[in-house]
């Protein structure tokens, strides 16, 4: 006979398995559709196996997406945005965590207030500001906007982690003659690696998959990102669902690989963030 604790654990495991199944079924449907022919998409069930693997769907998707150019656009925007977010937020979080005066608390509360404002509420003013500052069809303009929109969450996260770094390490570095920038680069930033990687992964996923900002600010076809190209495929090639689902897989692969390579650091960063600050 199982005791009450074991029954509770069994129930939780069953619930998690059911949730996982509901989550994995759409992913399985995407993979199956991507290898089917047009006729199989229309005549067979979503979970039926294809008669044979049609890898040519991926080749067609690469052509329709203009994959390599769109990949380059997405990579430039995502990489530069993430680098700016990580550097600026880590410096701000470190500085605010060491500040002792009231002004530091006020600045931190301003960043926290930014978390309470939904992006949809400021999107129209952001677009108007971007037009007036001539940010349309400029990669740097979109990178600037992504960095600014991410700073409240990023600073909040980095400050909580920086507070857990012993200040004695900074005193020892100063005794050795290190300046404040040297202390940040040689001591603080390496110790913040779990938080930095976690922030980079979370922001990269959001920026890579974003559709609305690139759609509005990058109106030239040659500057479109992968998500924008992907949505165009569902409109223009809505009957070629096999090719569209193959495109979904191609768009998702880079960010999935990035997450898998940094998964252990993400787990450390989330765990540390739960107990520090």
C-alpha positions as CSV (number, residue, x, y, z in Angstrom):
1,X,0.0,0.0,0.0
2,X,1.3,3.5,-0.9
3,X,1.2,6.1,1.7
4,X,-0.2,9.5,1.2
5,X,3.1,11.1,0.1
6,X,3.7,8.5,-2.6
7,X,0.2,8.8,-3.9
8,X,0.7,12.5,-4.2
9,X,4.0,12.1,-6.1
10,X,2.4,9.6,-8.4
11,X,-0.5,11.9,-9.1
12,X,1.9,14.8,-9.9
13,X,3.9,12.6,-12.2
14,X,0.8,11.5,-14.1
15,X,-0.3,15.1,-14.4
16,X,3.1,16.2,-15.8
17,X,3.0,13.3,-18.3
18,X,-0.4,14.4,-19.5
19,X,0.8,18.0,-19.9
20,X,3.9,16.8,-21.7
21,X,1.8,14.8,-24.1
22,X,-0.4,17.8,-24.9
23,X,2.7,19.8,-25.5
24,X,4.5,17.3,-27.6
25,X,1.6,16.4,-29.9
26,X,1.7,19.7,-31.9
27,X,5.4,19.3,-32.2
28,X,5.0,15.8,-33.6
29,X,2.3,17.0,-36.0
30,X,4.7,19.6,-37.3
31,X,7.5,17.1,-38.0
32,X,5.0,14.6,-39.6
33,X,3.5,17.3,-41.9
34,X,6.9,18.5,-42.9
35,X,7.7,15.1,-44.5
36,X,4.4,14.6,-46.3
37,X,3.3,15.3,-49.8
38,X,0.5,17.7,-50.6
39,X,-1.9,14.9,-51.2
40,X,-1.0,13.2,-47.8
41,X,-1.6,16.5,-46.0
42,X,-5.2,16.7,-47.4
43,X,-6.1,13.0,-47.2
44,X,-4.3,11.7,-44.1
45,X,-4.7,12.4,-40.4
46,X,-2.3,14.8,-38.8
47,X,-0.6,12.0,-36.8
48,X,-0.4,9.5,-39.6
49,X,3.1,8.6,-40.8
50,X,4.1,9.7,-44.3
51,X,4.4,6.9,-46.9
52,X,8.0,8.0,-47.4
53,X,10.2,10.9,-46.2
54,X,9.9,13.9,-48.6
55,X,13.1,15.9,-47.7
56,X,12.5,18.1,-50.7
57,X,10.0,20.0,-48.7
58,X,12.9,21.5,-46.7
59,X,14.8,22.4,-49.9
60,X,11.7,24.2,-51.2
61,X,11.2,26.0,-47.9
62,X,14.8,27.2,-48.0
63,X,14.1,28.8,-51.4
64,X,10.8,30.3,-50.4
65,X,12.2,31.7,-47.2
66,X,15.3,33.1,-48.9
67,X,16.7,31.3,-45.8
68,X,20.3,32.4,-45.8
69,X,19.6,36.1,-46.3
70,X,16.8,36.0,-43.7
71,X,19.0,34.0,-41.3
72,X,21.7,36.6,-41.6
73,X,19.2,39.4,-40.8
74,X,17.8,37.6,-37.8
75,X,21.3,36.7,-36.6
76,X,22.6,40.2,-36.8
77,X,19.6,41.7,-35.0
78,X,19.5,39.0,-32.3
79,X,23.3,38.8,-31.6
80,X,23.9,42.5,-31.4
81,X,20.7,43.1,-29.3
82,X,21.7,40.3,-26.8
83,X,25.2,41.6,-26.5
84,X,24.0,45.2,-25.8
85,X,21.4,43.9,-23.3
86,X,23.8,41.8,-21.4
87,X,26.6,44.4,-21.2
88,X,24.4,47.3,-20.2
89,X,22.2,45.4,-17.8
90,X,25.2,43.7,-16.1
91,X,26.9,47.0,-15.6
92,X,23.8,48.7,-14.4
93,X,22.9,45.8,-12.1
94,X,26.4,45.7,-10.6
95,X,26.4,49.4,-10.0
96,X,22.9,49.5,-8.4
97,X,23.7,46.5,-6.2
98,X,26.7,48.4,-4.7
99,X,25.1,51.8,-4.4
100,X,24.4,53.0,-0.9
101,X,22.6,56.3,-1.4
102,X,18.9,56.9,-2.0
103,X,19.4,57.8,-5.7
104,X,20.4,54.2,-6.5
105,X,17.1,53.0,-5.0
106,X,15.2,55.5,-7.0
107,X,16.9,54.5,-10.2
108,X,16.2,50.8,-9.5
109,X,12.5,51.6,-8.8
110,X,12.3,53.3,-12.2
111,X,13.6,50.1,-13.8
112,X,11.1,48.0,-11.8
113,X,8.3,50.3,-12.9
114,X,9.2,49.5,-16.5
115,X,8.2,45.9,-15.8
116,X,4.7,47.0,-15.0
117,X,4.1,48.7,-18.3
118,X,3.0,46.2,-21.1
119,X,4.7,46.7,-24.4
120,X,1.4,47.0,-26.2
121,X,0.6,50.2,-24.2
122,X,3.7,52.0,-25.5
123,X,4.0,50.4,-28.9
124,X,2.3,53.2,-30.9
125,X,4.5,55.9,-29.2
126,X,7.6,53.7,-29.8
127,X,6.7,53.4,-33.5
128,X,6.2,57.2,-33.8
129,X,9.5,57.8,-32.1
130,X,11.2,55.3,-34.3
131,X,9.9,57.1,-37.4
132,X,11.0,60.5,-36.2
133,X,14.4,59.2,-35.4
134,X,14.7,57.6,-38.8
135,X,14.9,54.1,-37.5
136,X,12.9,52.5,-40.3
137,X,14.8,50.0,-42.4
138,X,17.8,50.3,-40.1
139,X,19.2,47.3,-38.2
140,X,20.7,49.6,-35.6
141,X,17.3,51.2,-34.9
142,X,15.6,47.8,-34.2
143,X,18.6,46.8,-32.0
144,X,18.3,50.0,-30.0
145,X,14.6,49.4,-29.5
146,X,15.0,45.8,-28.4
147,X,17.8,46.8,-26.0
148,X,15.6,49.6,-24.5
149,X,12.6,47.4,-24.1
150,X,14.6,44.6,-22.4
151,X,16.4,46.7,-19.9
152,X,13.8,46.7,-17.0
153,X,13.7,42.9,-16.8
154,X,17.5,42.5,-17.5
155,X,18.6,45.0,-14.8
156,X,16.2,43.6,-12.3
157,X,17.6,40.1,-12.9
158,X,21.3,41.2,-12.9
159,X,21.0,43.3,-9.8
160,X,19.5,40.3,-7.9
161,X,22.4,38.1,-8.9
162,X,25.1,40.8,-8.3
163,X,23.9,41.2,-4.7
164,X,25.0,37.6,-4.1
165,X,28.6,38.3,-5.1
166,X,30.8,38.9,-2.0
167,X,32.1,42.4,-1.9
168,X,35.3,41.1,-0.3
169,X,36.5,40.0,-3.7
170,X,36.3,43.5,-5.0
171,X,38.3,44.8,-2.0
172,X,41.0,42.2,-2.7
173,X,41.1,43.3,-6.4
174,X,41.4,47.0,-5.4
175,X,44.3,46.2,-3.1
176,X,46.0,44.6,-6.1
177,X,45.5,47.8,-8.0
178,X,42.5,47.0,-10.2
179,X,40.3,49.8,-11.4
180,X,36.5,49.7,-11.4
181,X,36.3,48.7,-15.1
182,X,39.0,46.0,-14.6
183,X,37.1,44.7,-11.5
184,X,33.9,44.5,-13.6
185,X,35.5,42.7,-16.5
186,X,37.9,40.4,-14.6
187,X,36.0,39.6,-11.4
188,X,32.3,40.5,-11.6
189,X,31.4,39.5,-15.1
190,X,32.9,36.0,-14.9
191,X,31.1,35.3,-11.6
192,X,27.8,36.5,-13.2
193,X,28.2,33.9,-16.1
194,X,25.1,31.8,-15.1
195,X,22.9,34.9,-15.0
196,X,24.5,36.3,-18.2
197,X,23.8,33.1,-20.2
198,X,20.3,32.8,-18.8
199,X,19.5,36.3,-19.8
200,X,21.1,35.8,-23.2
201,X,19.0,32.7,-23.9
202,X,15.7,34.2,-22.7
203,X,16.2,37.4,-24.7
204,X,17.5,35.6,-27.8
205,X,14.4,33.4,-27.9
206,X,12.1,36.5,-27.7
207,X,14.0,38.5,-30.2
208,X,14.6,35.7,-32.7
209,X,10.9,34.8,-32.7
210,X,9.5,38.3,-32.7
211,X,7.3,39.2,-35.6
212,X,5.7,42.6,-35.0
213,X,8.8,44.8,-34.5
214,X,10.7,43.6,-37.6
215,X,7.5,43.7,-39.6
216,X,6.9,47.4,-38.9
217,X,10.5,48.7,-38.7
218,X,12.1,46.6,-41.5
219,X,9.9,47.1,-44.5
220,X,12.4,46.3,-47.2
221,X,12.1,42.7,-48.4
222,X,15.8,42.2,-48.3
223,X,15.9,43.1,-44.6
224,X,13.1,40.8,-43.4
225,X,13.8,38.3,-40.7
226,X,12.9,34.6,-40.6
227,X,9.6,35.0,-38.6
228,X,8.4,37.6,-41.1
229,X,9.3,35.5,-44.0
230,X,7.6,32.5,-42.3
231,X,4.3,34.3,-41.9
232,X,4.4,35.4,-45.5
233,X,4.7,31.8,-46.5
234,X,1.5,30.9,-44.6
235,X,-0.3,33.6,-46.5
236,X,1.2,33.0,-49.9
237,X,1.6,29.2,-49.8
238,X,-1.3,28.4,-47.4
239,X,-2.2,25.2,-49.4
240,X,1.4,23.9,-49.3
241,X,1.2,23.2,-45.6
242,X,4.0,20.6,-45.8
243,X,6.5,23.2,-47.0
244,X,5.2,25.7,-44.4
245,X,5.7,23.3,-41.6
246,X,9.2,22.4,-42.9
247,X,9.9,26.2,-42.8
248,X,8.8,26.3,-39.1
249,X,11.4,23.6,-38.3
250,X,14.2,25.5,-40.2
251,X,13.3,28.7,-38.3
252,X,13.3,27.1,-34.9
253,X,16.5,25.1,-35.2
254,X,19.0,27.9,-34.5
255,X,17.5,29.1,-31.2
256,X,16.8,25.5,-30.0
257,X,20.5,24.6,-30.6
258,X,21.6,27.7,-28.8
259,X,19.4,26.8,-25.8
260,X,20.6,23.2,-25.7
261,X,24.3,24.3,-25.7
262,X,23.6,26.6,-22.7
263,X,21.0,24.6,-20.9
264,X,23.2,23.9,-17.9
265,X,24.0,27.5,-17.4
266,X,20.3,28.4,-17.7
267,X,19.5,26.0,-14.9
268,X,22.2,27.4,-12.7
269,X,21.1,30.9,-13.4
270,X,17.4,30.3,-12.6
271,X,18.3,28.4,-9.4
272,X,20.7,31.1,-8.3
273,X,18.1,33.8,-9.0
274,X,15.6,32.0,-6.8
275,X,17.9,32.3,-3.7
276,X,19.9,35.4,-4.3
277,X,19.0,39.1,-4.1
